[in-house]
């Protein structure tokens, strides 16, 4: 992993840190909590790369921890403030071209049988669904359906 993704810069952390609530002190049970700075770096990494939460590098802690804190901060309205502060910092430091932006996404569920449905000759049927001439018809869970009789 590149070094530029590992940490939030000190100048931006100083602006963001007061907005993040202080976590309760650690009890004697469980793991010690990850510092908010590492978790925020993991959230920013996830947002920049688009990876899954579970695919975050171990430098940021577990993906579950980052996702849980992300959800907590969004629900409390804190994350919106954090993002606006980080954008202001980056705009002041490097400059953001606000005139042009782009977003691309495609998420669709694939149909079960493909775009055209099952084939009329039954060639796309699963092996469990294909009728076998030497067996009794089976019910939905593979049990024999005694109500139906075998055709003669």
Phi and psi in degrees as GROMACS dihedral restraints (atoms count N, CA, C in turn):
[ dihedral_restraints ]
;  ai    aj    ak    al  type     phi  dphi    fc
    3     4     5     6     1   -70.1    20    10
    4     5     6     7     1   148.3    20    10
    6     7     8     9     1   -66.1    20    10
    7     8     9    10     1   -27.3    20    10
    9    10    11    12     1   -70.0    20    10
   10    11    12    13     1   -16.6    20    10
   12    13    14    15     1   -92.2    20    10
   13    14    15    16     1   -11.7    20    10
   15    16    17    18     1   -72.3    20    10
   16    17    18    19     1   -30.4    20    10
   18    19    20    21     1  -144.1    20    10
   19    20    21    22     1   157.3    20    10
   21    22    23    24     1   -84.1    20    10
   22    23    24    25     1   132.9    20    10
   24    25    26    27     1   -59.0    20    10
   25    26    27    28     1   148.1    20    10
   27    28    29    30     1   -57.7    20    10
   28    29    30    31     1   -41.6    20    10
   30    31    32    33     1   -63.2    20    10
   31    32    33    34     1   -41.9    20    10
   33    34    35    36     1   -74.5    20    10
   34    35    36    37     1   -33.1    20    10
   36    37    38    39     1   -64.9    20    10
   37    38    39    40     1   -37.1    20    10
   39    40    41    42     1   -64.0    20    10
   40    41    42    43     1   -30.0    20    10
   42    43    44    45     1   -80.3    20    10
   43    44    45    46     1   -31.8    20    10
   45    46    47    48     1   -88.5    20    10
   46    47    48    49     1   -34.3    20    10
   48    49    50    51     1   -55.1    20    10
   49    50    51    52     1   -40.6    20    10
   51    52    53    54     1   -64.6    20    10
   52    53    54    55     1   -20.8    20    10
   54    55    56    57     1   -82.3    20    10
   55    56    57    58     1   -21.0    20    10
   57    58    59    60     1   -85.5    20    10
   58    59    60    61     1   128.8    20    10
   60    61    62    63     1   -67.2    20    10
   61    62    63    64     1   147.9    20    10
   63    64    65    66     1   -75.7    20    10
   64    65    66    67     1   132.3    20    10
   66    67    68    69     1   -79.3    20    10
   67    68    69    70     1   155.0    20    10
   69    70    71    72     1   -61.2    20    10
   70    71    72    73     1   156.1    20    10
   72    73    74    75     1   -67.2    20    10
   73    74    75    76     1   150.7    20    10
   75    76    77    78     1   -67.7    20    10
   76    77    78    79     1   134.4    20    10
   78    79    80    81     1   -86.0    20    10
   79    80    81    82     1  -179.0    20    10
   81    82    83    84     1   -79.8    20    10
   82    83    84    85     1   -10.2    20    10
   84    85    86    87     1   -98.6    20    10
   85    86    87    88     1   151.0    20    10
   87    88    89    90     1    78.4    20    10
   88    89    90    91     1  -177.1    20    10
   90    91    92    93     1   -77.9    20    10
   91    92    93    94     1   156.1    20    10
   93    94    95    96     1   -69.6    20    10
   94    95    96    97     1   142.1    20    10
   96    97    98    99     1   -68.0    20    10
   97    98    99   100     1   147.3    20    10
   99   100   101   102     1   -72.5    20    10
  100   101   102   103     1   143.8    20    10
  102   103   104   105     1   -63.5    20    10
  103   104   105   106     1   146.6    20    10
  105   106   107   108     1   -60.3    20    10
  106   107   108   109     1   -31.9    20    10
  108   109   110   111     1   -64.6    20    10
  109   110   111   112     1   -43.1    20    10
  111   112   113   114     1   -66.0    20    10
  112   113   114   115     1   -39.8    20    10
  114   115   116   117     1   -66.7    20    10
  115   116   117   118     1   -42.6    20    10
  117   118   119   120     1   -63.5    20    10
  118   119   120   121     1   -38.3    20    10
  120   121   122   123     1   -63.0    20    10
  121   122   123   124     1   -38.3    20    10
  123   124   125   126     1   -66.0    20    10
  124   125   126   127     1   -39.6    20    10
  126   127   128   129     1   -65.2    20    10
  127   128   129   130     1   -43.8    20    10
  129   130   131   132     1   -64.4    20    10
  130   131   132   133     1   -40.2    20    10
  132   133   134   135     1   -60.5    20    10
  133   134   135   136     1   -44.8    20    10
  135   136   137   138     1   -63.4    20    10
  136   137   138   139     1   -41.4    20    10
  138   139   140   141     1   -70.5    20    10
  139   140   141   142     1   -33.2    20    10
  141   142   143   144     1   -75.4    20    10
  142   143   144   145     1   -39.5    20    10
  144   145   146   147     1   -93.2    20    10
  145   146   147   148     1   -25.8    20    10
  147   148   149   150     1    78.9    20    10
  148   149   150   151     1    15.3    20    10
  150   151   152   153     1   -74.0    20    10
  151   152   153   154     1   169.9    20    10
  153   154   155   156     1   -75.9    20    10
  154   155   156   157     1   156.6    20    10
  156   157   158   159     1   -60.4    20    10
  157   158   159   160     1   -40.7    20    10
  159   160   161   162     1   -70.5    20    10
  160   161   162   163     1   -14.9    20    10
  162   163   164   165     1   -94.6    20    10
  163   164   165   166     1     8.6    20    10
  165   166   167   168     1   -65.7    20    10
  166   167   168   169     1   142.0    20    10
  168   169   170   171     1   -62.7    20    10
  169   170   171   172     1   153.4    20    10
  171   172   173   174     1   -66.7    20    10
  172   173   174   175     1   -11.4    20    10
  174   175   176   177     1   -61.2    20    10
  175   176   177   178     1   -24.5    20    10
  177   178   179   180     1  -100.7    20    10
  178   179   180   181     1     3.9    20    10
  180   181   182   183     1    91.0    20    10
  181   182   183   184     1  -167.8    20    10
  183   184   185   186     1   -77.4    20    10
  184   185   186   187     1   153.1    20    10
  186   187   188   189     1   -64.0    20    10
  187   188   189   190     1   -31.8    20    10
  189   190   191   192     1   -64.6    20    10
  190   191   192   193     1   -40.5    20    10
  192   193   194   195     1   -64.1    20    10
  193   194   195   196     1   -46.5    20    10
  195   196   197   198     1   -62.4    20    10
  196   197   198   199     1   -42.2    20    10
  198   199   200   201     1   -66.5    20    10
  199   200   201   202     1   -41.7    20    10
  201   202   203   204     1   -62.7    20    10
  202   203   204   205     1   -45.4    20    10
  204   205   206   207     1   -68.1    20    10
  205   206   207   208     1   -36.5    20    10
  207   208   209   210     1   -58.5    20    10
  208   209   210   211     1   -45.8    20    10
  210   211   212   213     1   -64.7    20    10
  211   212   213   214     1   -40.1    20    10
  213   214   215   216     1   -62.8    20    10
  214   215   216   217     1   -45.5    20    10
  216   217   218   219     1   -68.3    20    10
  217   218   219   220     1   -36.2    20    10
  219   220   221   222     1   -66.9    20    10
  220   221   222   223     1   -44.4    20    10
  222   223   224   225     1   -63.0    20    10
  223   224   225   226     1   -34.2    20    10
  225   226   227   228     1   -84.7    20    10
  226   227   228   229     1    -6.8    20    10
  228   229   230   231     1    81.9    20    10
  229   230   231   232     1     6.3    20    10
  231   232   233   234     1   -75.7    20    10
  232   233   234   235     1   -38.0    20    10
  234   235   236   237     1   -65.1    20    10
  235   236   237   238     1   -33.2    20    10
  237   238   239   240     1   -62.0    20    10
  238   239   240   241     1   -41.3    20    10
  240   241   242   243     1   -66.3    20    10
  241   242   243   244     1   -40.5    20    10
  243   244   245   246     1   -62.5    20    10
  244   245   246   247     1   -45.5    20    10
  246   247   248   249     1   -63.3    20    10
  247   248   249   250     1   -42.4    20    10
  249   250   251   252     1   -64.5    20    10
  250   251   252   253     1   -38.4    20    10
  252   253   254   255     1   -65.9    20    10
  253   254   255   256     1   -43.1    20    10
  255   256   257   258     1   -65.4    20    10
  256   257   258   259     1   -38.0    20    10
  258   259   260   261     1   -67.3    20    10
  259   260   261   262     1   -39.8    20    10
  261   262   263   264     1   -61.9    20    10
  262   263   264   265     1   -44.0    20    10
  264   265   266   267     1   -61.7    20    10
  265   266   267   268     1   -47.2    20    10
  267   268   269   270     1   -67.2    20    10
  268   269   270   271     1   -39.2    20    10
  270   271   272   273     1   -63.9    20    10
  271   272   273   274     1   -40.2    20    10
  273   274   275   276     1   -68.5    20    10
  274   275   276   277     1   -38.2    20    10
  276   277   278   279     1   -79.8    20    10
  277   278   279   280     1   -49.0    20    10
  279   280   281   282     1  -113.5    20    10
  280   281   282   283     1   -26.4    20    10
  282   283   284   285     1    88.9    20    10
  283   284   285   286     1   125.3    20    10
  285   286   287   288     1  -106.4    20    10
  286   287   288   289     1   133.3    20    10
  288   289   290   291     1   -84.9    20    10
  289   290   291   292     1    93.6    20    10
  291   292   293   294     1   -74.3    20    10
  292   293   294   295     1   -12.5    20    10
  294   295   296   297     1   -73.5    20    10
  295   296   297   298     1   -23.9    20    10
  297   298   299   300     1  -132.0    20    10
  298   299   300   301     1   129.1    20    10
  300   301   302   303     1  -149.4    20    10
  301   302   303   304     1   160.3    20    10
  303   304   305   306     1  -146.4    20    10
  304   305   306   307     1   146.0    20    10
  306   307   308   309     1  -141.0    20    10
  307   308   309   310     1   133.2    20    10
  309   310   311   312     1  -135.1    20    10
  310   311   312   313     1   133.4    20    10
  312   313   314   315     1  -157.6    20    10
  313   314   315   316     1   148.9    20    10
  315   316   317   318     1  -146.1    20    10
  316   317   318   319     1   111.6    20    10
  318   319   320   321     1  -133.8    20    10
  319   320   321   322     1   108.8    20    10
  321   322   323   324     1  -136.4    20    10
  322   323   324   325     1   150.0    20    10
  324   325   326   327     1   -86.6    20    10
  325   326   327   328     1   132.4    20    10
  327   328   329   330     1   -74.3    20    10
  328   329   330   331     1   136.7    20    10
  330   331   332   333     1   -65.7    20    10
  331   332   333   334     1   153.2    20    10
  333   334   335   336     1   -61.3    20    10
  334   335   336   337     1   -40.8    20    10
  336   337   338   339     1  -106.0    20    10
  337   338   339   340     1    14.0    20    10
  339   340   341   342     1    92.6    20    10
  340   341   342   343     1  -174.2    20    10
  342   343   344   345     1   -72.0    20    10
  343   344   345   346     1   -19.1    20    10
  345   346   347   348     1  -113.9    20    10
  346   347   348   349     1     5.6    20    10
  348   349   350   351     1    82.9    20    10
  349   350   351   352     1  -176.4    20    10
  351   352   353   354     1   -70.3    20    10
  352   353   354   355     1   153.7    20    10
  354   355   356   357     1   -75.8    20    10
  355   356   357   358     1   143.8    20    10
  357   358   359   360     1   -64.1    20    10
  358   359   360   361     1   -27.4    20    10
  360   361   362   363     1   -84.4    20    10
  361   362   363   364     1     0.4    20    10
  363   364   365   366     1    79.8    20    10
  364   365   366   367     1    14.3    20    10
  366   367   368   369     1   -71.2    20    10
  367   368   369   370     1   -18.6    20    10
  369   370   371   372     1   -97.4    20    10
  370   371   372   373     1     6.5    20    10
  372   373   374   375     1   -69.8    20    10
  373   374   375   376     1   147.8    20    10
  375   376   377   378     1   -73.8    20    10
  376   377   378   379     1   160.0    20    10
  378   379   380   381     1   -63.3    20    10
  379   380   381   382     1   -29.5    20    10
  381   382   383   384     1   -72.7    20    10
  382   383   384   385     1   -26.4    20    10
  384   385   386   387     1   -88.3    20    10
  385   386   387   388     1   -14.1    20    10
  387   388   389   390     1   -75.5    20    10
  388   389   390   391     1   132.1    20    10
  390   391   392   393     1   -73.1    20    10
  391   392   393   394     1   141.2    20    10
  393   394   395   396     1  -114.9    20    10
  394   395   396   397     1   129.7    20    10
  396   397   398   399     1   -69.2    20    10
  397   398   399   400     1   -21.9    20    10
  399   400   401   402     1   -97.7    20    10
  400   401   402   403     1     4.7    20    10
  402   403   404   405     1  -118.4    20    10
  403   404   405   406     1   156.0    20    10
  405   406   407   408     1   -70.1    20    10
  406   407   408   409     1   149.2    20    10
  408   409   410   411     1   -64.3    20    10
  409   410   411   412     1   142.4    20    10
  411   412   413   414     1  -109.8    20    10
  412   413   414   415     1   154.3    20    10
  414   415   416   417     1   -81.8    20    10
  415   416   417   418     1  -169.5    20    10
  417   418   419   420     1   -66.1    20    10
  418   419   420   421     1   -30.0    20    10
  420   421   422   423     1  -100.6    20    10
  421   422   423   424     1    17.3    20    10
  423   424   425   426     1    87.1    20    10
  424   425   426   427     1     0.8    20    10
  426   427   428   429     1   -81.8    20    10
  427   428   429   430     1   155.7    20    10
  429   430   431   432     1   -69.5    20    10
  430   431   432   433     1   133.7    20    10
  432   433   434   435     1   -96.7    20    10
  433   434   435   436     1   100.4    20    10
  435   436   437   438     1   -77.8    20    10
  436   437   438   439     1   -12.6    20    10
  438   439   440   441     1   -71.2    20    10
  439   440   441   442     1   -34.6    20    10
  441   442   443   444     1   -87.3    20    10
  442   443   444   445     1   141.3    20    10
  444   445   446   447     1  -104.4    20    10
  445   446   447   448     1   149.5    20    10
  447   448   449   450     1   -68.0    20    10
  448   449   450   451     1   133.9    20    10
  450   451   452   453     1   -66.8    20    10
  451   452   453   454     1   141.5    20    10
